């Protein structure tokens, strides 16, 4: 087991981490620029959520070293992701109901 974890750290070179960091910085800059654009709220949310998911996947893959782990470890995390997304869809209708009840 020690050999595989050592091998995982060898694969992630400084150059790779700097490139990922550069992409994260660029995606954050795009998010900031989008925040000042006058786009419809649904389009804005879709764009920002998509960019956030891409950034989260880069962070999880490279900085948390999941990219270099066995595939079975990544597959064990998928049910948790599905559960979280499903729970969000359970809660979203209630949040909209509360928003509509707010006095204007």
N, CA, C and O atoms as CSV, one atom per row, in Angstrom:
chain,resi,resn,atom,element,x,y,z
A,1,UNK,N,N,0.832,-1.192,0.000
A,1,UNK,CA,C,0.000,0.000,0.000
A,1,UNK,C,C,0.872,1.249,0.000
A,1,UNK,O,O,0.527,2.249,-0.629
A,2,UNK,N,N,1.986,1.195,0.695
A,2,UNK,CA,C,2.883,2.335,0.753
A,2,UNK,C,C,3.424,2.657,-0.638
A,2,UNK,O,O,3.605,3.823,-0.989
A,3,UNK,N,N,3.678,1.624,-1.417
A,3,UNK,CA,C,4.217,1.830,-2.752
A,3,UNK,C,C,3.220,2.558,-3.649
A,3,UNK,O,O,3.617,3.433,-4.418
A,4,UNK,N,N,1.938,2.216,-3.566
A,4,UNK,CA,C,0.938,2.855,-4.420
A,4,UNK,C,C,0.734,4.321,-4.041
A,4,UNK,O,O,0.546,5.161,-4.922
A,5,UNK,N,N,0.768,4.645,-2.739
A,5,UNK,CA,C,0.599,6.048,-2.356
A,5,UNK,C,C,1.829,6.859,-2.759
A,5,UNK,O,O,1.710,8.035,-3.106
A,6,UNK,N,N,2.996,6.245,-2.715
A,6,UNK,CA,C,4.205,6.932,-3.160
A,6,UNK,C,C,4.129,7.177,-4.661
A,6,UNK,O,O,4.511,8.244,-5.141
A,7,UNK,N,N,3.636,6.186,-5.401
A,7,UNK,CA,C,3.487,6.316,-6.845
A,7,UNK,C,C,2.499,7.428,-7.190
A,7,UNK,O,O,2.690,8.146,-8.172
A,8,UNK,N,N,1.450,7.573,-6.392
A,8,UNK,CA,C,0.442,8.595,-6.649
A,8,UNK,C,C,1.037,9.988,-6.542
A,8,UNK,O,O,0.690,10.864,-7.334
A,9,UNK,N,N,1.911,10.212,-5.595
A,9,UNK,CA,C,2.497,11.535,-5.428
A,9,UNK,C,C,3.528,11.839,-6.492
A,9,UNK,O,O,3.774,13.008,-6.790
A,10,UNK,N,N,4.138,10.821,-7.073
A,10,UNK,CA,C,5.103,11.042,-8.139
A,10,UNK,C,C,4.390,11.524,-9.399
A,10,UNK,O,O,4.927,12.358,-10.129
A,11,UNK,N,N,3.175,11.006,-9.667
A,11,UNK,CA,C,2.446,11.373,-10.874
A,11,UNK,C,C,2.055,12.849,-10.890
A,11,UNK,O,O,2.024,13.454,-11.961
A,12,UNK,N,N,1.759,13.437,-9.751
A,12,UNK,CA,C,1.353,14.833,-9.692
A,12,UNK,C,C,2.569,15.740,-9.584
A,12,UNK,O,O,3.067,15.998,-8.488
A,13,UNK,N,N,3.043,16.221,-10.728
A,13,UNK,CA,C,4.221,17.072,-10.717
A,13,UNK,C,C,3.842,18.523,-10.410
A,13,UNK,O,O,2.670,18.897,-10.438
A,14,UNK,N,N,4.845,19.310,-10.123
A,14,UNK,CA,C,4.622,20.719,-9.812
A,14,UNK,C,C,4.017,21.446,-11.019
A,14,UNK,O,O,3.177,22.331,-10.855
A,15,UNK,N,N,4.439,21.076,-12.209
A,15,UNK,CA,C,3.924,21.711,-13.424
A,15,UNK,C,C,2.424,21.449,-13.572
A,15,UNK,O,O,1.664,22.354,-13.917
A,16,UNK,N,N,2.002,20.211,-13.311
A,16,UNK,CA,C,0.581,19.866,-13.415
A,16,UNK,C,C,-0.231,20.682,-12.415
A,16,UNK,O,O,-1.279,21.227,-12.761
A,17,UNK,N,N,0.249,20.766,-11.177
A,17,UNK,CA,C,-0.476,21.521,-10.158
A,17,UNK,C,C,-0.544,23.005,-10.496
A,17,UNK,O,O,-1.558,23.650,-10.231
A,18,UNK,N,N,0.503,23.548,-11.069
A,18,UNK,CA,C,0.483,24.957,-11.466
A,18,UNK,C,C,-0.490,25.192,-12.623
A,18,UNK,O,O,-1.151,26.229,-12.677
A,19,UNK,N,N,-0.578,24.232,-13.547
A,19,UNK,CA,C,-1.537,24.370,-14.650
A,19,UNK,C,C,-2.974,24.309,-14.117
A,19,UNK,O,O,-3.830,25.088,-14.539
A,20,UNK,N,N,-3.229,23.391,-13.200
A,20,UNK,CA,C,-4.565,23.294,-12.606
A,20,UNK,C,C,-4.884,24.574,-11.839
A,20,UNK,O,O,-6.002,25.083,-11.917
A,21,UNK,N,N,-3.918,25.089,-11.108
A,21,UNK,CA,C,-4.119,26.336,-10.372
A,21,UNK,C,C,-4.431,27.481,-11.344
A,21,UNK,O,O,-5.284,28.322,-11.061
A,22,UNK,N,N,-3.743,27.509,-12.483
A,22,UNK,CA,C,-4.007,28.528,-13.501
A,22,UNK,C,C,-5.428,28.425,-14.050
A,22,UNK,O,O,-6.099,29.440,-14.240
A,23,UNK,N,N,-5.885,27.203,-14.304
A,23,UNK,CA,C,-7.261,27.010,-14.767
A,23,UNK,C,C,-8.259,27.445,-13.708
A,23,UNK,O,O,-9.270,28.071,-14.027
A,24,UNK,N,N,-7.984,27.121,-12.456
A,24,UNK,CA,C,-8.880,27.550,-11.371
A,24,UNK,C,C,-8.938,29.068,-11.285
A,24,UNK,O,O,-10.009,29.640,-11.082
A,25,UNK,N,N,-7.802,29.716,-11.438
A,25,UNK,CA,C,-7.748,31.173,-11.415
A,25,UNK,C,C,-8.533,31.763,-12.589
A,25,UNK,O,O,-9.267,32.736,-12.416
A,26,UNK,N,N,-8.382,31.180,-13.779
A,26,UNK,CA,C,-9.102,31.662,-14.960
A,26,UNK,C,C,-10.610,31.473,-14.793
A,26,UNK,O,O,-11.388,32.365,-15.131
A,27,UNK,N,N,-11.021,30.318,-14.275
A,27,UNK,CA,C,-12.447,30.074,-14.067
A,27,UNK,C,C,-13.031,31.033,-13.031
A,27,UNK,O,O,-14.172,31.476,-13.166
A,28,UNK,N,N,-12.256,31.349,-12.004
A,28,UNK,CA,C,-12.713,32.315,-11.000
A,28,UNK,C,C,-12.855,33.702,-11.624
A,28,UNK,O,O,-13.807,34.422,-11.324
A,29,UNK,N,N,-11.921,34.076,-12.481
A,29,UNK,CA,C,-12.008,35.373,-13.171
A,29,UNK,C,C,-13.261,35.427,-14.045
A,29,UNK,O,O,-13.937,36.454,-14.098
A,30,UNK,N,N,-13.568,34.335,-14.721
A,30,UNK,CA,C,-14.780,34.281,-15.547
A,30,UNK,C,C,-16.020,34.437,-14.675
A,30,UNK,O,O,-16.963,35.133,-15.053
A,31,UNK,N,N,-16.023,33.794,-13.509
A,31,UNK,CA,C,-17.161,33.935,-12.595
A,31,UNK,C,C,-17.331,35.376,-12.133
A,31,UNK,O,O,-18.457,35.864,-12.038
A,32,UNK,N,N,-16.241,36.056,-11.847
A,32,UNK,CA,C,-16.311,37.454,-11.405
A,32,UNK,C,C,-16.855,38.335,-12.525
A,32,UNK,O,O,-17.698,39.199,-12.282
A,33,UNK,N,N,-16.379,38.121,-13.749
A,33,UNK,CA,C,-16.875,38.904,-14.882
A,33,UNK,C,C,-18.367,38.637,-15.097
A,33,UNK,O,O,-19.133,39.565,-15.357
A,34,UNK,N,N,-18.775,37.382,-14.989
A,34,UNK,CA,C,-20.190,37.044,-15.156
A,34,UNK,C,C,-21.066,37.712,-14.097
A,34,UNK,O,O,-22.221,38.043,-14.363
A,35,UNK,N,N,-20.525,37.907,-12.913
A,35,UNK,CA,C,-21.306,38.516,-11.835
A,35,UNK,C,C,-21.709,39.950,-12.175
A,35,UNK,O,O,-22.714,40.448,-11.666
A,36,UNK,N,N,-20.938,40.612,-13.025
A,36,UNK,CA,C,-21.246,41.998,-13.391
A,36,UNK,C,C,-22.051,42.113,-14.686
A,36,UNK,O,O,-22.369,43.221,-15.117
A,37,UNK,N,N,-22.379,40.992,-15.301
A,37,UNK,CA,C,-23.172,41.009,-16.532
A,37,UNK,C,C,-24.653,40.999,-16.188
A,37,UNK,O,O,-25.065,40.449,-15.167
A,38,UNK,N,N,-25.429,41.603,-17.039
A,38,UNK,CA,C,-26.883,41.609,-16.830
A,38,UNK,C,C,-27.499,40.475,-17.645
A,38,UNK,O,O,-28.003,40.674,-18.750
A,39,UNK,N,N,-27.440,39.293,-17.065
A,39,UNK,CA,C,-28.018,38.111,-17.703
A,39,UNK,C,C,-29.268,37.687,-16.947
A,39,UNK,O,O,-29.408,37.994,-15.763
A,40,UNK,N,N,-30.168,36.992,-17.610
A,40,UNK,CA,C,-31.331,36.450,-16.881
A,40,UNK,C,C,-30.856,35.542,-15.746
A,40,UNK,O,O,-29.843,34.855,-15.875
A,41,UNK,N,N,-31.587,35.544,-14.650
A,41,UNK,CA,C,-31.151,34.842,-13.445
A,41,UNK,C,C,-30.941,33.352,-13.690
A,41,UNK,O,O,-30.003,32.768,-13.148
A,42,UNK,N,N,-31.794,32.728,-14.496
A,42,UNK,CA,C,-31.645,31.294,-14.766
A,42,UNK,C,C,-30.363,31.012,-15.551
A,42,UNK,O,O,-29.673,30.028,-15.285
A,43,UNK,N,N,-30.051,31.864,-16.501
A,43,UNK,CA,C,-28.819,31.689,-17.279
A,43,UNK,C,C,-27.601,31.903,-16.381
A,43,UNK,O,O,-26.634,31.144,-16.434
A,44,UNK,N,N,-27.666,32.945,-15.558
A,44,UNK,CA,C,-26.562,33.248,-14.645
A,44,UNK,C,C,-26.307,32.083,-13.689
A,44,UNK,O,O,-25.167,31.658,-13.505
A,45,UNK,N,N,-27.381,31.573,-13.085
A,45,UNK,CA,C,-27.229,30.458,-12.153
A,45,UNK,C,C,-26.700,29.215,-12.839
A,45,UNK,O,O,-25.862,28.510,-12.275
A,46,UNK,N,N,-27.171,28.930,-14.041
A,46,UNK,CA,C,-26.700,27.756,-14.774
A,46,UNK,C,C,-25.208,27.881,-15.085
A,46,UNK,O,O,-24.449,26.926,-14.916
A,47,UNK,N,N,-24.797,29.056,-15.535
A,47,UNK,CA,C,-23.376,29.265,-15.845
A,47,UNK,C,C,-22.502,29.174,-14.593
A,47,UNK,O,O,-21.471,28.502,-14.598
A,48,UNK,N,N,-22.916,29.845,-13.534
A,48,UNK,CA,C,-22.111,29.839,-12.313
A,48,UNK,C,C,-22.062,28.448,-11.667
A,48,UNK,O,O,-21.018,28.047,-11.153
A,49,UNK,N,N,-23.160,27.723,-11.689
A,49,UNK,CA,C,-23.160,26.360,-11.135
A,49,UNK,C,C,-22.274,25.435,-11.959
A,49,UNK,O,O,-21.547,24.611,-11.404
A,50,UNK,N,N,-22.329,25.568,-13.278
A,50,UNK,CA,C,-21.481,24.746,-14.141
A,50,UNK,C,C,-20.008,25.028,-13.881
A,50,UNK,O,O,-19.207,24.102,-13.753
A,51,UNK,N,N,-19.653,26.306,-13.803
A,51,UNK,CA,C,-18.262,26.655,-13.525
A,51,UNK,C,C,-17.830,26.168,-12.148
A,51,UNK,O,O,-16.692,25.732,-11.970
A,52,UNK,N,N,-18.722,26.239,-11.186
A,52,UNK,CA,C,-18.395,25.763,-9.833
A,52,UNK,C,C,-18.182,24.254,-9.807
A,52,UNK,O,O,-17.298,23.765,-9.103
A,53,UNK,N,N,-18.974,23.523,-10.556
A,53,UNK,CA,C,-18.804,22.070,-10.617
A,53,UNK,C,C,-17.474,21.717,-11.285
A,53,UNK,O,O,-16.785,20.795,-10.848
A,54,UNK,N,N,-17.119,22.438,-12.329
A,54,UNK,CA,C,-15.838,22.193,-12.993
A,54,UNK,C,C,-14.688,22.482,-12.032
A,54,UNK,O,O,-13.737,21.706,-11.942
A,55,UNK,N,N,-14.779,23.600,-11.315
A,55,UNK,CA,C,-13.725,23.936,-10.353
A,55,UNK,C,C,-13.636,22.897,-9.239
A,55,UNK,O,O,-12.538,22.496,-8.852
A,56,UNK,N,N,-14.777,22.463,-8.724
A,56,UNK,CA,C,-14.773,21.454,-7.660
A,56,UNK,C,C,-14.162,20.147,-8.145
A,56,UNK,O,O,-13.416,19.500,-7.410
A,57,UNK,N,N,-14.473,19.759,-9.372
A,57,UNK,CA,C,-13.903,18.516,-9.889
A,57,UNK,C,C,-12.394,18.632,-10.081
A,57,UNK,O,O,-11.677,17.659,-9.849
A,58,UNK,N,N,-11.899,19.782,-10.493
A,58,UNK,CA,C,-10.449,19.981,-10.602
A,58,UNK,C,C,-9.783,19.901,-9.228
A,58,UNK,O,O,-8.737,19.271,-9.073
A,59,UNK,N,N,-10.390,20.535,-8.248
A,59,UNK,CA,C,-9.815,20.521,-6.896
A,59,UNK,C,C,-9.811,19.105,-6.334
A,59,UNK,O,O,-8.808,18.656,-5.780
A,60,UNK,N,N,-10.922,18.409,-6.476
A,60,UNK,CA,C,-11.008,17.047,-5.951
A,60,UNK,C,C,-10.035,16.131,-6.682
A,60,UNK,O,O,-9.370,15.303,-6.060
A,61,UNK,N,N,-9.952,16.278,-8.000
A,61,UNK,CA,C,-9.102,15.384,-8.783
A,61,UNK,C,C,-7.625,15.577,-8.504
A,61,UNK,O,O,-6.899,14.600,-8.318
A,62,UNK,N,N,-7.170,16.815,-8.471
A,62,UNK,CA,C,-5.732,17.061,-8.395
A,62,UNK,C,C,-5.242,17.387,-6.986
A,62,UNK,O,O,-4.284,16.775,-6.514
A,63,UNK,N,N,-5.882,18.338,-6.310
A,63,UNK,CA,C,-5.361,18.754,-5.013
A,63,UNK,C,C,-5.714,17.787,-3.893
A,63,UNK,O,O,-5.035,17.743,-2.867
A,64,UNK,N,N,-6.786,17.004,-4.091
A,64,UNK,CA,C,-7.124,15.978,-3.112
A,64,UNK,C,C,-6.649,14.603,-3.590
A,64,UNK,O,O,-6.932,13.584,-2.959
A,65,UNK,N,N,-5.927,14.590,-4.709
A,65,UNK,CA,C,-5.248,13.404,-5.258
A,65,UNK,C,C,-6.196,12.276,-5.621
A,65,UNK,O,O,-5.768,11.123,-5.676
A,66,UNK,N,N,-7.472,12.562,-5.872
A,66,UNK,CA,C,-8.400,11.506,-6.235
A,66,UNK,C,C,-8.124,10.979,-7.640
A,66,UNK,O,O,-8.448,9.833,-7.951
A,67,UNK,N,N,-7.535,11.801,-8.473
A,67,UNK,CA,C,-7.215,11.392,-9.841
A,67,UNK,C,C,-6.234,10.233,-9.852
A,67,UNK,O,O,-6.261,9.406,-10.764
A,68,UNK,N,N,-5.380,10.164,-8.863
A,68,UNK,CA,C,-4.331,9.145,-8.833
A,68,UNK,C,C,-4.713,7.929,-7.983
A,68,UNK,O,O,-3.912,7.009,-7.822
A,69,UNK,N,N,-5.922,7.923,-7.446
A,69,UNK,CA,C,-6.378,6.793,-6.637
A,69,UNK,C,C,-6.972,5.710,-7.530
A,69,UNK,O,O,-7.155,5.902,-8.732
A,70,UNK,N,N,-7.264,4.589,-6.925
A,70,UNK,CA,C,-7.916,3.512,-7.665
A,70,UNK,C,C,-9.307,3.952,-8.092
A,70,UNK,O,O,-9.951,4.764,-7.428
A,71,UNK,N,N,-9.748,3.411,-9.191
A,71,UNK,CA,C,-11.067,3.764,-9.725
A,71,UNK,C,C,-12.177,3.376,-8.752
A,71,UNK,O,O,-13.206,4.048,-8.688
A,72,UNK,N,N,-11.978,2.313,-8.007
A,72,UNK,CA,C,-13.016,1.866,-7.074
A,72,UNK,C,C,-13.287,2.913,-5.990
A,72,UNK,O,O,-14.421,3.042,-5.529
A,73,UNK,N,N,-12.264,3.657,-5.582
A,73,UNK,CA,C,-12.474,4.701,-4.581
A,73,UNK,C,C,-13.362,5.808,-5.140
A,73,UNK,O,O,-14.271,6.283,-4.459
A,74,UNK,N,N,-13.103,6.211,-6.364
A,74,UNK,CA,C,-13.931,7.247,-6.990
A,74,UNK,C,C,-15.363,6.754,-7.171
A,74,UNK,O,O,-16.309,7.523,-6.996
A,75,UNK,N,N,-15.528,5.495,-7.515
A,75,UNK,CA,C,-16.876,4.957,-7.721
A,75,UNK,C,C,-17.654,4.836,-6.416
A,75,UNK,O,O,-18.885,4.862,-6.430
A,76,UNK,N,N,-16.959,4.706,-5.290
A,76,UNK,CA,C,-17.672,4.661,-4.013
A,76,UNK,C,C,-18.202,6.038,-3.620
A,76,UNK,O,O,-19.135,6.140,-2.823
A,77,UNK,N,N,-17.615,7.088,-4.170
A,77,UNK,CA,C,-18.078,8.435,-3.858
A,77,UNK,C,C,-19.280,8.860,-4.696
A,77,UNK,O,O,-19.983,9.801,-4.327
A,78,UNK,N,N,-19.527,8.186,-5.809
A,78,UNK,CA,C,-20.640,8.558,-6.689
A,78,UNK,C,C,-22.005,8.444,-6.006
A,78,UNK,O,O,-22.822,9.351,-6.165
A,79,UNK,N,N,-22.293,7.380,-5.258
A,79,UNK,CA,C,-23.604,7.348,-4.588
A,79,UNK,C,C,-23.818,8.531,-3.640
A,79,UNK,O,O,-24.940,9.019,-3.510
A,80,UNK,N,N,-22.768,8.992,-2.985
A,80,UNK,CA,C,-22.894,10.157,-2.108
A,80,UNK,C,C,-23.247,11.400,-2.915
A,80,UNK,O,O,-24.071,12.207,-2.484
A,81,UNK,N,N,-22.637,11.558,-4.071
A,81,UNK,CA,C,-22.938,12.696,-4.937
A,81,UNK,C,C,-24.390,12.644,-5.408
A,81,UNK,O,O,-25.087,13.659,-5.389
A,82,UNK,N,N,-24.836,11.487,-5.821
A,82,UNK,CA,C,-26.222,11.325,-6.270
A,82,UNK,C,C,-27.181,11.634,-5.123
A,82,UNK,O,O,-28.201,12.291,-5.331
A,83,UNK,N,N,-26.865,11.170,-3.922
A,83,UNK,CA,C,-27.715,11.428,-2.763
A,83,UNK,C,C,-27.808,12.927,-2.475
A,83,UNK,O,O,-28.898,13.438,-2.222
A,84,UNK,N,N,-26.687,13.629,-2.511
A,84,UNK,CA,C,-26.686,15.067,-2.227
A,84,UNK,C,C,-27.510,15.819,-3.266
A,84,UNK,O,O,-28.295,16.700,-2.914
A,85,UNK,N,N,-27.342,15.484,-4.530
A,85,UNK,CA,C,-28.110,16.160,-5.581
A,85,UNK,C,C,-29.596,15.859,-5.418
A,85,UNK,O,O,-30.428,16.754,-5.567
A,86,UNK,N,N,-29.935,14.616,-5.116
A,86,UNK,CA,C,-31.342,14.257,-4.911
A,86,UNK,C,C,-31.934,15.034,-3.733
A,86,UNK,O,O,-33.064,15.513,-3.815
A,87,UNK,N,N,-31.187,15.161,-2.650
A,87,UNK,CA,C,-31.685,15.905,-1.491
A,87,UNK,C,C,-31.857,17.385,-1.811
A,87,UNK,O,O,-32.769,18.025,-1.287
A,88,UNK,N,N,-30.999,17.936,-2.657
A,88,UNK,CA,C,-31.164,19.330,-3.061
A,88,UNK,C,C,-32.484,19.514,-3.801
A,88,UNK,O,O,-33.186,20.499,-3.577
A,89,UNK,N,N,-32.825,18.576,-4.678
A,89,UNK,CA,C,-34.083,18.682,-5.409
A,89,UNK,C,C,-35.290,18.473,-4.501
A,89,UNK,O,O,-36.383,18.947,-4.808
A,90,UNK,N,N,-35.106,17.782,-3.408
A,90,UNK,CA,C,-36.193,17.628,-2.435
A,90,UNK,C,C,-36.430,18.955,-1.714
A,90,UNK,O,O,-37.577,19.294,-1.422
A,91,UNK,N,N,-35.380,19.706,-1.424
A,91,UNK,CA,C,-35.465,20.936,-0.646
A,91,UNK,C,C,-35.799,22.148,-1.515
A,91,UNK,O,O,-36.409,23.094,-1.017
A,92,UNK,N,N,-35.425,22.154,-2.788
A,92,UNK,CA,C,-35.651,23.313,-3.650
A,92,UNK,C,C,-37.110,23.774,-3.690
A,92,UNK,O,O,-37.354,24.972,-3.553
A,93,UNK,N,N,-38.094,22.881,-3.870
A,93,UNK,CA,C,-39.489,23.366,-3.918
A,93,UNK,C,C,-39.914,24.078,-2.635
A,93,UNK,O,O,-40.679,25.042,-2.679
A,94,UNK,N,N,-39.423,23.606,-1.505
A,94,UNK,CA,C,-39.774,24.254,-0.246
A,94,UNK,C,C,-39.157,25.643,-0.156
A,94,UNK,O,O,-39.783,26.566,0.363
A,95,UNK,N,N,-37.950,25.797,-0.651
A,95,UNK,CA,C,-37.311,27.118,-0.604
A,95,UNK,C,C,-38.042,28.103,-1.513
A,95,UNK,O,O,-38.146,29.285,-1.184
A,96,UNK,N,N,-38.540,27.638,-2.634
A,96,UNK,CA,C,-39.305,28.512,-3.526
A,96,UNK,C,C,-40.621,28.912,-2.859
A,96,UNK,O,O,-41.046,30.063,-2.955
A,97,UNK,N,N,-41.262,27.960,-2.184
A,97,UNK,CA,C,-42.510,28.263,-1.472
A,97,UNK,C,C,-42.272,29.335,-0.413
A,97,UNK,O,O,-43.066,30.265,-0.276
A,98,UNK,N,N,-41.183,29.203,0.332
A,98,UNK,CA,C,-40.872,30.206,1.372
A,98,UNK,C,C,-40.563,31.562,0.757
A,98,UNK,O,O,-40.933,32.595,1.316
A,99,UNK,N,N,-39.885,31.570,-0.390
A,99,UNK,CA,C,-39.570,32.826,-1.066
A,99,UNK,C,C,-40.862,33.524,-1.504
A,99,UNK,O,O,-40.977,34.745,-1.395
A,100,UNK,N,N,-41.822,32.754,-1.995
A,100,UNK,CA,C,-43.086,33.346,-2.457
A,100,UNK,C,C,-43.951,33.828,-1.301
A,100,UNK,O,O,-44.798,34.702,-1.483
A,101,UNK,N,N,-43.747,33.268,-0.120
A,101,UNK,CA,C,-44.522,33.686,1.056
A,101,UNK,C,C,-43.976,34.976,1.671
A,101,UNK,O,O,-44.652,35.604,2.486
A,102,UNK,N,N,-42.769,35.373,1.290
A,102,UNK,CA,C,-42.125,36.548,1.851
A,102,UNK,C,C,-42.954,37.796,1.574
A,102,UNK,O,O,-43.370,38.014,0.436
A,103,UNK,N,N,-43.203,38.617,2.587
A,103,UNK,CA,C,-43.955,39.862,2.339
A,103,UNK,C,C,-43.164,40.805,1.444
A,103,UNK,O,O,-41.942,40.916,1.536
A,104,UNK,N,N,-43.899,41.469,0.586
A,104,UNK,CA,C,-43.213,42.361,-0.371
A,104,UNK,C,C,-43.341,43.789,-0.015
A,104,UNK,O,O,-42.819,44.651,-0.723
